[in-house]
Amino acid sequence: MVFWKRLFNNTTPATTSQYPQFPGELVEVSKDGSGQSQIVFSTDRDIDLYELEELCDSVGWARRPLRKVKKALDFSFLVGSMWEIRGNRRRLIGFARATSDHAFNATIWDVVVHPSYQKKGLGKLLMKYMIKKLRSEDISNITLFADPQVIDFYRRLGFMLDPEGIKGMFWYPD
């Protein structure tokens, strides 16, 4: 597909010049019965917390206190969002964020794609977008945590379970 090549080759991706109020990278333009829509990726952190909560609800995630979600966004190294733009309306359809030491390591968290947009390659695009942005900051070690039902999805993107025998360890309060 042409939009894949445009996003991941060395050329500069198109921007959403007709949507100057919405900074981002245009990925795909598609037409369906209801008109033309665009899929746009952004690193703008100005995300409506209620819209993000609605997206997380759509996939069955447990609710989290909005003040803590805002704090997580504020302290994340990278916040990536995926939007469908149809006319002058935009809808949050995907989200991911990453924390980092700003030098070597980053961990991707909270990857979510609305169920209506799953199985269309958009989750893969969102992850490639995050990886591309992290690599552009010279981050070489990218990790993530995955629920068992999505491990194969991440494997297809090049992630490995326990590379070189590295085992993650966790501490939880009693």
Secondary structure by P-SEA (a helix, b strand, c coil): caaaaaaccccccccccccccccccccccccccccbbbbbbbccccccaaaaaaaaaaaccccccaaaaaaaaaaccbbbbbbbbcccccccccbbbbbcccccbbbbccccccccccccaaaaaaaaaaaaaaaaacccccccccccccaaaaaaaccccccccbbbbbbbcc
